[in-house]
Amino acid sequence: MSVSISKQISMMELSQTVMGRNQCVYPTLLHDGEELILVDTGYPGQLPLIEQEMVSLGYSVNNISRIILTHQDLDHIGNLPGLREASPHAEIISDPIEQPYIQGDKLLIRITPESIVKSLASLPAEVPDQMKQAFKLTLENPPKAPVDRTVVNKETLPYGGGITVVETPGHTPGHISLYHEASKTLIAGDALVVANGELLGPSPIHTLDMKKAIDSLKQLDHYDINCVICYHGGIYKGEANQRITEIINQFEQ
């Protein structure tokens, strides 16, 4: 179910059972009457859910003018080819470090022969062999599409009322977050997570460089944040800046 943060930002909820597990992520949609910007694209196979969510908000995937990717992970680029086909003129935007991975010029950092074996072994026993093979094929041949534009730290994009790029490396080397000043909303990607309504730091299990990820959070003090949209966990509202400072202090103790 989509949630409107302001007249220019909506958070979409994509939830479905994949390989015996419930997968739920929260892409963001920014809209200003002229531009329709999607931030991240869900797990492979979730395109129908994106279409449903957008219809509920009064839009179509064909209306997407730009797709911003916070980073290269499979759950963020999963429907990129399908969205590019549905809206061929949509500009795809990422950090330059993430660009070659998203385009398929380099293998996704987390996908190695060892990680593929581990992922397949972790699937529930009841998952049919045919589905396991399809999953293996997806891991070996992840979605990809050309990146049309790269962005840099503190660059302001004039979409959705204006959004500022915030480089937040650590989860991946070129991870970015976005700050929407008009609504004081941080689109955090995987730089932060929400669990049981509480804002938490990046997951150590899924973060490539934890020290860098925590250091990245320190620059968020420059932004007045009332709302955080986390790709995993959804919305956090409250004293976000204070909570982020607490997270930094907890990790540095």
C-alpha positions in Angstrom: 0.0 0.0 0.0 1.4 3.4 -1.0 1.8 6.2 1.5 1.9 9.9 0.7 4.6 11.7 2.6 3.8 15.1 1.0 2.1 16.2 -2.3 5.4 15.5 -4.0 6.6 12.3 -2.4 4.9 8.9 -2.1 6.4 5.7 -0.7 5.4 2.4 -2.4 5.2 -0.9 -0.6 6.1 -4.0 -2.7 5.4 -7.1 -0.7 5.3 -10.7 -2.1 6.5 -14.2 -1.3 9.6 -15.1 -3.3 11.3 -18.5 -3.0 9.3 -19.2 0.2 10.2 -16.0 1.9 8.2 -12.7 2.2 10.1 -9.9 0.5 9.1 -6.4 1.2 10.8 -3.2 0.0 9.8 0.4 -0.2 10.7 2.4 -3.4 9.9 6.1 -3.5 8.0 8.1 -6.1 8.6 11.8 -6.6 6.1 13.8 -8.6 5.8 17.5 -9.4 3.3 17.8 -12.2 6.0 17.5 -14.9 8.5 14.9 -13.7 7.8 11.5 -12.3 10.8 10.0 -10.7 11.2 6.5 -9.3 13.8 5.8 -6.7 14.9 2.1 -6.9 13.0 -0.7 -8.7 12.3 -3.7 -6.4 13.2 -7.3 -6.6 13.1 -9.1 -10.0 9.5 -10.0 -10.7 8.0 -7.2 -8.8 7.1 -5.0 -11.8 3.4 -5.9 -11.6 3.4 -4.7 -8.0 5.0 -1.4 -9.1 2.4 -1.0 -11.8 -0.4 -1.6 -9.2 1.1 0.9 -6.7 1.5 3.5 -9.4 -2.1 3.1 -10.7 -3.3 3.6 -7.1 -1.5 6.9 -7.1 -2.9 7.9 -10.4 0.1 7.2 -12.6 1.4 4.7 -15.0 4.9 3.2 -15.4 4.8 4.7 -18.9 4.9 8.1 -17.3 8.2 7.6 -15.5 10.6 10.3 -16.6 13.7 9.3 -14.5 14.8 6.4 -12.4 17.3 7.1 -9.7 19.2 4.1 -8.3 20.7 4.3 -4.8 23.1 1.5 -5.6 23.7 -1.8 -7.5 22.1 -4.5 -5.3 19.6 -6.9 -7.0 16.6 -5.8 -4.9 17.2 -2.2 -6.2 17.8 -2.9 -9.9 15.5 -5.9 -10.2 13.0 -4.4 -12.6 15.2 -1.9 -14.4 15.0 -3.6 -17.8 11.2 -3.9 -17.7 10.8 -0.3 -16.6 13.1 0.8 -19.3 11.0 -1.1 -21.9 7.8 0.4 -20.5 9.2 3.9 -20.4 12.1 4.0 -23.0 12.7 7.7 -22.6 13.2 7.5 -18.8 16.7 8.7 -17.8 18.5 6.3 -15.5 20.7 8.0 -12.9 23.3 6.6 -10.4 26.5 7.4 -8.7 29.5 6.9 -11.1 31.0 4.1 -8.9 27.8 2.1 -9.2 27.4 2.7 -12.9 29.5 -0.2 -14.3 27.7 -2.7 -12.1 24.3 -1.5 -13.0 25.1 -1.5 -16.7 26.5 -5.1 -16.5 30.1 -4.0 -17.3 31.2 -5.5 -14.0 29.7 -8.3 -11.9 27.6 -7.2 -9.0 29.9 -7.0 -5.9 27.8 -9.3 -3.8 27.3 -11.9 -6.5 30.1 -14.4 -6.6 30.2 -18.1 -7.3 30.4 -18.7 -3.6 27.5 -16.4 -2.8 25.4 -18.1 -5.4 26.0 -21.5 -3.9 25.2 -20.1 -0.5 22.0 -18.5 -1.6 20.8 -21.6 -3.3 21.6 -23.7 -0.2 19.6 -21.3 2.0 16.4 -21.7 0.0 13.5 -23.6 1.8 13.4 -27.2 0.9 9.9 -26.9 -0.5 11.1 -24.6 -3.3 10.8 -26.6 -6.6 14.0 -27.4 -8.5 12.7 -25.4 -11.5 12.3 -22.3 -9.4 15.8 -22.8 -7.9 17.3 -23.0 -11.4 15.5 -19.8 -12.4 16.8 -18.1 -9.3 20.3 -19.3 -10.1 20.0 -18.0 -13.6 18.9 -14.6 -12.3 21.9 -14.4 -10.0 24.2 -15.4 -12.8 22.6 -12.9 -15.2 21.3 -10.0 -13.1 19.1 -7.3 -14.6 21.0 -4.4 -16.3 20.5 -1.3 -18.2 22.6 1.7 -19.4 23.0 4.5 -16.9 22.4 7.8 -18.7 23.6 10.2 -16.1 25.8 10.1 -13.0 25.6 12.5 -10.0 28.0 13.8 -7.4 27.7 14.5 -3.7 25.6 17.6 -2.8 24.3 17.9 -6.3 20.8 19.3 -6.4 18.4 17.8 -8.9 15.5 20.0 -9.9 12.9 17.2 -9.7 10.0 16.7 -7.3 10.6 20.2 -5.9 14.3 19.7 -5.6 16.3 16.8 -4.2 19.9 16.8 -3.0 22.2 13.9 -3.6 24.0 12.7 -0.5 26.8 10.2 -0.9 26.5 7.6 1.7 29.0 4.9 0.9 29.6 1.8 3.0 26.7 -0.4 2.2 28.2 -0.4 -1.3 31.1 1.8 -2.5 28.9 4.2 -4.4 25.7 4.2 -2.4 23.7 7.4 -2.4 20.8 8.8 -0.5 18.5 11.7 -1.4 17.3 14.6 0.6 14.0 16.4 -0.3 14.2 19.8 1.4 10.6 20.9 0.9 9.3 18.0 3.0 12.4 17.5 5.0 12.5 13.8 3.9 15.6 11.6 3.6 15.3 8.8 1.1 17.9 6.7 2.8 18.2 3.6 0.5 20.1 1.1 2.7 22.1 3.6 4.6 19.5 3.1 7.4 16.8 0.6 8.2 13.5 0.6 10.1 12.6 -2.3 12.3 9.5 -2.4 14.6 9.0 1.3 14.0 12.6 2.2 15.2 15.2 3.8 13.1 18.4 1.7 13.1 21.8 1.9 11.6 22.9 0.0 8.5 22.8 -3.8 8.8 26.3 -5.2 9.6 25.5 -8.4 7.8 24.6 -6.6 4.5 27.1 -3.7 4.7 30.5 -4.0 2.9 32.3 -1.4 4.9 30.7 -0.7 8.3 33.1 2.0 9.4 32.5 3.9 6.1 28.8 3.5 6.4 28.7 5.0 9.9 31.0 7.8 8.8 28.6 8.5 6.0 25.8 9.1 8.5 27.7 12.0 10.0 27.1 14.3 7.1 23.3 13.9 7.5 23.6 16.4 10.4 23.7 19.1 7.7 20.1 18.3 6.8 17.0 19.0 8.8 15.2 15.6 8.6 11.6 15.0 9.8 11.0 11.8 7.9 13.2 9.0 6.7 12.2 6.5 4.0 14.2 3.3 4.4 14.2 0.8 1.6 13.9 -2.0 4.2 11.4 -1.1 6.9 9.6 1.9 5.4 8.9 5.2 7.1 10.3 6.7 10.3 9.0 10.0 11.6 10.3 11.8 14.7 13.5 13.4 15.9 15.4 11.8 13.0 18.6 13.9 13.4 18.8 13.1 17.1 18.2 9.4 16.4 20.9 9.3 13.7 23.4 10.9 16.2 22.5 8.2 18.7 23.1 5.5 16.1 26.5 6.9 15.3 27.4 7.1 19.0 26.3 3.5 19.6 28.5 2.2 16.8 31.5 4.2 17.9 31.4 3.2 21.5 
